[in-house]
Amino acid sequence: MTPQDEDPSQLIDARIQELGDWRGTTLSGVRELIKQADPEVVEEWKWKKPTNPGVPAWSHDGLICTGETYKSVVKLTFFKGASLEDPSGLFNSSLAGNTRRAIDIHEGDEIDETAFTNLIKAAVSLNESASR
């Protein structure tokens, strides 16, 4: 493999294209919202191993969230989600944990773009405050 093959942004592009269905469209859409919310976001590809192709992730002074795709859901897991205000109730999964929270997006679901970008901004702010 060449270093270019390992570029996280290209791996995310390839994953979106590989999905070729609503999950790819959804992942692409939330990716754009993340970039709009935080122009300084860093795209990463995490946890690649022989039994797992890896997972798209976004960070800024620490991990913000991952974008996992399953057969019937795109799951956005926020690493410090339990510490974030979520007045719009976007978090609908992994609600019992002390740290993480997730947003499960099913086919046909509409995401509140304003609430989502506010959640990303809040996650970035939390990471920045923790890194000082």
DORO-772556 format. One record per residue: z, x, y of N, C-alpha, C in turn; residue in one letter; residue number from 1; chain. Coordinates in steps of 0.1 Angstrom, whole numbers, plus 5000, padded with zeros to 4 digits. Layout:
<nodes>
NODE   nw   nu   nv  caw  cau  cav   cw   cu   cv resn resi chain
NODE    Z    X    Y    Z    X    Y    Z    X    Y    a  NUM     A
...
</nodes>
This chain:
<nodes>
NODE   nw   nu   nv  caw  cau  cav   cw   cu   cv resn resi chain
NODE 5000 5008 4988 5000 5000 5000 5000 5009 5012    m    1     A
NODE 4992 5005 5022 4992 5012 5035 5003 5006 5044    t    2     A
NODE 5008 5014 5054 5018 5009 5063 5014 4996 5070    p    3     A
NODE 5001 4995 5072 4996 4982 5078 4999 4970 5070    q    4     A
NODE 4998 4972 5057 5001 4961 5047 5016 4956 5049    d    5     A
NODE 5024 4965 5053 5038 4962 5054 5043 4957 5068    e    6     A
NODE 5033 4956 5077 5037 4950 5090 5042 4936 5089    d    7     A
NODE 5054 4934 5094 5061 4921 5092 5052 4909 5097    p    8     A
NODE 5047 4911 5109 5039 4900 5115 5026 4897 5106    s    9     A
NODE 5020 4907 5101 5009 4905 5092 5013 4899 5079    q   10     A
NODE 5025 4902 5074 5030 4896 5062 5033 4881 5064    l   11     A
NODE 5038 4878 5076 5040 4864 5079 5027 4856 5081    i   12     A
NODE 5017 4863 5087 5004 4857 5088 4998 4854 5074    d   13     A
NODE 4999 4864 5065 4994 4862 5052 5001 4851 5044    a   14     A
NODE 5014 4850 5046 5022 4839 5040 5018 4826 5044    r   15     A
NODE 5016 4824 5057 5011 4811 5063 4998 4808 5057    i   16     A
NODE 4989 4817 5056 4975 4815 5051 4976 4812 5036    q   17     A
NODE 4984 4819 5029 4986 4817 5015 4991 4803 5011    e   18     A
NODE 5000 4798 5019 5005 4784 5017 4994 4774 5018    l   19     A
NODE 4986 4775 5029 4974 4767 5030 4976 4752 5030    g   20     A
NODE 4988 4747 5033 4991 4733 5034 5001 4730 5045    d   21     A
NODE 5007 4719 5045 5016 4715 5056 5027 4725 5058    w   22     A
NODE 5031 4732 5047 5042 4742 5049 5038 4754 5057    r   23     A
NODE 5025 4758 5055 5020 4769 5064 5019 4764 5078    g   24     A
NODE 5014 4752 5080 5013 4747 5094 5027 4746 5100    t   25     A
NODE 5036 4741 5093 5050 4740 5098 5056 4753 5101    t   26     A
NODE 5055 4763 5092 5060 4776 5094 5053 4783 5106    l   27     A
NODE 5040 4781 5108 5033 4786 5119 5038 4780 5132    s   28     A
NODE 5041 4767 5132 5045 4760 5144 5059 4765 5148    g   29     A
NODE 5068 4766 5139 5082 4770 5143 5082 4785 5147    v   30     A
NODE 5073 4793 5141 5072 4807 5145 5068 4807 5160    r   31     A
NODE 5058 4799 5164 5054 4799 5178 5065 4795 5187    e   32     A
NODE 5073 4785 5183 5084 4780 5191 5095 4791 5192    l   33     A
NODE 5097 4798 5181 5107 4810 5182 5102 4820 5192    i   34     A
NODE 5089 4823 5192 5084 4833 5201 5084 4828 5215    k   35     A
NODE 5082 4815 5217 5083 4809 5231 5097 4810 5236    q   36     A
NODE 5106 4807 5227 5121 4806 5231 5126 4820 5234    a   37     A
NODE 5121 4830 5227 5125 4844 5229 5113 4854 5228    d   38     A
NODE 5107 4856 5239 5095 4865 5239 5098 4879 5233    p   39     A
NODE 5111 4883 5233 5115 4896 5228 5119 4896 5213    e   40     A
NODE 5117 4885 5206 5121 4883 5192 5113 4894 5184    v   41     A
NODE 5120 4899 5174 5114 4908 5164 5111 4901 5151    v   42     A
NODE 5099 4902 5147 5096 4896 5134 5099 4906 5123    e   43     A
NODE 5105 4901 5112 5108 4910 5101 5104 4903 5088    e   44     A
NODE 5104 4911 5077 5101 4906 5064 5113 4911 5055    w   45     A
NODE 5121 4902 5051 5134 4906 5044 5134 4903 5029    k   46     A
NODE 5142 4911 5022 5146 4909 5008 5134 4908 4998    w   47     A
NODE 5124 4917 5001 5113 4919 4992 5117 4927 4980    k   48     A
NODE 5115 4922 4968 5118 4929 4955 5108 4924 4945    k   49     A
NODE 5108 4930 4933 5098 4927 4923 5098 4912 4919    p   50     A
NODE 5110 4905 4920 5111 4891 4916 5110 4882 4927    t   51     A
NODE 5108 4887 4940 5107 4879 4952 5098 4885 4962    n   52     A
NODE 5088 4878 4967 5078 4884 4976 5084 4887 4990    p   53     A
NODE 5096 4881 4992 5103 4883 5005 5102 4871 5014    g   54     A
NODE 5109 4872 5025 5111 4860 5034 5109 4864 5049    v   55     A
NODE 5101 4856 5056 5100 4859 5071 5113 4857 5077    p   56     A
NODE 5116 4866 5087 5129 4865 5094 5126 4869 5109    a   57     A
NODE 5135 4864 5118 5133 4867 5132 5147 4872 5137    w   58     A
NODE 5147 4882 5145 5159 4888 5150 5158 4892 5164    s   59     A
NODE 5170 4893 5170 5172 4898 5184 5186 4902 5185    h   60     A
NODE 5189 4915 5185 5203 4920 5184 5210 4914 5172    d   61     A
NODE 5203 4912 5161 5209 4907 5149 5200 4896 5144    g   62     A
NODE 5201 4892 5132 5193 4881 5126 5195 4868 5133    l   63     A
NODE 5184 4861 5136 5185 4847 5142 5184 4837 5130    i   64     A
NODE 5172 4838 5123 5170 4829 5112 5159 4834 5103    c   65     A
NODE 5158 4828 5091 5147 4830 5082 5139 4818 5081    t   66     A
NODE 5127 4819 5076 5118 4808 5073 5113 4808 5059    g   67     A
NODE 5121 4802 5051 5118 4801 5036 5109 4789 5034    e   68     A
NODE 5100 4790 5024 5092 4779 5020 5094 4776 5006    t   69     A
NODE 5096 4763 5003 5098 4758 4989 5087 4747 4987    y   70     A
NODE 5087 4742 4975 5077 4732 4972 5077 4720 4981    k   71     A
NODE 5089 4715 4985 5089 4703 4993 5096 4704 5006    s   72     A
NODE 5099 4717 5010 5106 4719 5023 5104 4733 5029    v   73     A
NODE 5104 4733 5042 5104 4746 5049 5119 4747 5054    v   74     A
NODE 5126 4757 5050 5140 4759 5054 5142 4770 5064    k   75     A
NODE 5148 4766 5075 5151 4776 5085 5166 4778 5085    l   76     A
NODE 5170 4790 5080 5185 4793 5079 5189 4801 5091    t   77     A
NODE 5199 4796 5098 5204 4803 5110 5217 4811 5105    f   78     A
NODE 5217 4824 5107 5228 4832 5102 5241 4829 5108    f   79     A
NODE 5242 4825 5121 5254 4822 5127 5254 4807 5132    k   80     A
NODE 5247 4799 5124 5245 4785 5128 5258 4777 5130    g   81     A
NODE 5268 4780 5122 5281 4773 5123 5288 4776 5137    a   82     A
NODE 5284 4786 5144 5289 4790 5157 5281 4784 5168    s   83     A
NODE 5270 4777 5165 5261 4772 5175 5263 4757 5178    l   84     A
NODE 5262 4754 5191 5262 4740 5195 5249 4734 5190    e   85     A
NODE 5250 4722 5184 5238 4715 5180 5238 4701 5184    d   86     A
NODE 5238 4698 5197 5239 4684 5202 5228 4675 5197    p   87     A
NODE 5217 4680 5193 5206 4671 5189 5206 4669 5174    s   88     A
NODE 5216 4676 5167 5217 4674 5152 5205 4679 5144    g   89     A
NODE 5200 4690 5148 5189 4696 5140 5193 4701 5127    l   90     A
NODE 5205 4707 5126 5210 4712 5113 5212 4700 5104    f   91     A
NODE 5206 4701 5092 5207 4690 5082 5209 4695 5068    n   92     A
NODE 5212 4708 5067 5214 4715 5054 5224 4726 5055    s   93     A
NODE 5230 4730 5044 5240 4740 5044 5251 4738 5054    s   94     A
NODE 5255 4726 5055 5265 4722 5065 5280 4725 5062    l   95     A
NODE 5282 4728 5049 5296 4731 5045 5301 4745 5047    a   96     A
NODE 5292 4754 5049 5296 4768 5050 5303 4772 5063    g   97     A
NODE 5309 4783 5063 5316 4787 5075 5308 4795 5085    n   98     A
NODE 5296 4799 5080 5287 4808 5089 5274 4802 5091    t   99     A
NODE 5266 4800 5080 5252 4796 5081 5251 4781 5083    r  100     A
NODE 5239 4777 5089 5235 4763 5089 5220 4764 5088    r  101     A
NODE 5214 4753 5083 5199 4753 5081 5193 4740 5085    a  102     A
NODE 5180 4741 5088 5172 4730 5091 5162 4729 5080    i  103     A
NODE 5162 4718 5073 5152 4715 5063 5141 4706 5069    d  104     A
NODE 5129 4711 5069 5118 4703 5074 5109 4699 5062    i  105     A
NODE 5107 4686 5061 5099 4680 5050 5086 4676 5055    h  106     A
NODE 5076 4674 5046 5063 4670 5051 5064 4658 5059    e  107     A
NODE 5057 4658 5070 5057 4646 5079 5068 4646 5090    g  108     A
NODE 5078 4655 5088 5089 4655 5097 5084 4661 5111    d  109     A
NODE 5090 4655 5121 5087 4660 5135 5099 4668 5139    e  110     A
NODE 5097 4680 5145 5109 4687 5150 5109 4686 5165    i  111     A
NODE 5121 4684 5170 5124 4682 5185 5122 4697 5190    d  112     A
NODE 5110 4699 5197 5107 4713 5201 5117 4718 5212    e  113     A
NODE 5121 4709 5221 5130 4713 5231 5144 4717 5225    t  114     A
NODE 5149 4708 5216 5162 4711 5210 5161 4724 5201    a  115     A
NODE 5149 4726 5195 5148 4738 5186 5147 4750 5195    f  116     A
NODE 5140 4750 5205 5139 4762 5214 5153 4765 5220    t  117     A
NODE 5160 4755 5224 5174 4756 5229 5183 4763 5218    n  118     A
NODE 5181 4759 5206 5189 4764 5195 5186 4779 5193    l  119     A
NODE 5173 4783 5194 5169 4797 5193 5176 4805 5204    i  120     A
NODE 5175 4799 5216 5180 4807 5228 5195 4808 5226    k  121     A
NODE 5202 4798 5221 5217 4799 5219 5220 4810 5208    a  122     A
NODE 5212 4810 5198 5214 4820 5187 5212 4834 5193    a  123     A
NODE 5202 4836 5201 5199 4849 5207 5211 4853 5216    v  124     A
NODE 5216 4843 5224 5227 4846 5233 5240 4850 5225    s  125     A
NODE 5242 4843 5214 5254 4846 5206 5252 4860 5200    l  126     A
NODE 5240 4864 5196 5238 4877 5190 5240 4888 5201    n  127     A
NODE 5235 4885 5213 5237 4895 5224 5251 4896 5228    e  128     A
NODE 5259 4885 5228 5273 4886 5232 5281 4894 5221    s  129     A
NODE 5277 4893 5209 5284 4900 5198 5281 4915 5197    a  130     A
NODE 5269 4918 5203 5265 4932 5202 5270 4941 5214    s  131     A
NODE 5276 4934 5223 5281 4942 5235 5294 4948 5232    r  132     A
</nodes>
